[in-house]
Amino acid sequence: MSALFVNESIDFNSLKELLGVTDGNLASHIKALEKMNYIKVNKQFIGKKPNTRYRCSSEGKIAFKKHIEALENLINNT
């Protein structure tokens, strides 16, 4: 989520490379985030090659901010 939060959008291969995960691992995480409406998916073709891009939804941004705040509170209260 942090990569999606700080970028307007990011494509599947760039996200996979950034995170150092397999196609299947990333796909399962993306599916879970999409199911929660935390991300938006845009599929298109560049020439004849498929390209899938992801971006944070408004709901995803709110949830991520709450998550970061909870982590900061945990750290500050320890």
N, C-alpha and C positions, 0 to 999 in steps of 0.2 A: 504494500500500500504506500510506503514512503516514496518509492520511485514514481508511482502514479500521482501522488500528492504534489510532488515538486515539478512535475513535467505536465505540459498541457495534454500530451498523449505520448504513447510509446508503443512500438510494434512488438510483436511476439518474439522475434529473434533477438532484438535488442534487450528486451526484458529477460529472456532466457540467459543471454550472455552475462548481463549484469548480475543476475542472481546465482549463476553457476549451477543451474538445475537442468534436469532432462525435460524433453518435450512433454512426456506424460505427467511428470510431477507438476510442471507449470500449468498444464491444461486442467488438472484436477483442482488446483488452487484458484485458477481463474474462474472455473465453473462455480465454485463455492461463493466467490465474491460476487459473481454475476447473479446468482440465485438470491443473495441478500440485497440486491440492487445497489451495491457499493461501487460497481464499475459499469461503464457503458462500453459496448463492443461495436467496432465499425469494421466490417469486412468489405474489401474491394479488390480489384485487380490492378496491378501496375504492369502494363503490357499484358502478357499472358500469365503472369505469376501472381498467385493470391497473396494478399497482404492484410493482416489483421492488426488493428490498432486498438488500444485500450485507453480509457481516461476515467478519472474519478467522477462519480456522480455527486450531486449535492449531498445526498444521504451518506455517501462514502466519506466525503470530507468531514461532515459532522461527526460521524462515528470514529474516524481516525483522530480527530482533534480530542475527542473525549478519551480515547485510548491513551494518547500521549499525556493528557492531563492526569489520568489515573496513575500512569507510570511515574510522572514527576512527583505526585503526592506520595506515592509509595517510597520513593527515594528520599524525599525531604522529611518524611516521618520516621525514618529508620535510624 
